[in-house]
Amino acid sequence: MKIKENDLLPNSEVFVLEKGEPTKKNIEYFFKNKKVILLGLPGAFTSVCSYKHLPGYVNMYDSFKEKGIDHIVCVSVNDPFVMNAWGMQNKVSNKIVMIGDPFLNFTKDIGADVDKSARGLGIRSNRYSMFVNDMRVIKLKEENDTGSCEISAAENFLELI
């Protein structure tokens, strides 16, 4: 990844589903003046994302809140309808904000894009977890392989903040 600890997040455009409609938002909307955990995942409904990465943060939501985290945000290179459906399936409720980055604006701006065409997935995001305070990256853990979720897993990342 090109973004590093102490860097500011780029104010890229992403999408959320609001009242059933895709709505464009800038990253600043979610991160300005807030302490946020950001999960970057290769894709909604993919195996490691669905069985470990996202559910871990759902299950440990209260532990992150106890550390003063305002929000947990999940971003993937899917559209906001898919992100919403995936969030519903994982019962994220109001615990995690599900953001779609279908055009890879944010993913490419931070240098997290990875080519998974050989697996039939196209360009995706690498797997990472970030602690961001008022747009500044405080802690960043990126997996070496998108199929792994160890250093970016909720229980391991919680210990770092």
C-alpha positions, 0 to 999 in steps of 0.5 A: 500500500502506498498510504502509511501511518501518519498519512492523511486519508485521501478524500475520495468518493465512495457510495452508501445505500441511503433510503434504498438509493445509492448515495455518493459521499466523500471519505471525509464525511465518515472520518473528519473529527472522528476516531474510526476503524476502517476494514478494507476487504477484497469482496463482499460474500467472499469466504475469508471476508464473510467468515472471519474479517467482518464478523470479527468486528461485528462481534467485538464492536463493544470492545472497540467502543470501549477504546473510544472508537466512534465508528467502524467502517467496512469498505470493499470494491462492491456496489452499495446494494451488495454491501448493504445486503452483505451487511444485513446477512452479517447482522451489522445493524448500526455497528458497522457502516458498509461502504461501496467503492465500485470504481476503486476510487478510494482503494486506488488512492491509498494503493490497496488495489490488487489484481485477482484476475487469475481467480476470476475476481478482477481488481480488488482491494487488499485486506487491511485494518486501519485506525484513523483519527480525524483523517490521519492513519494512526495504525495500519495492518495489511495482510500479505495475502488477501486469503489471510486474516491474521494481523487485520483480524479484530482480536489482533487489531484491538490490541494495537490501539 
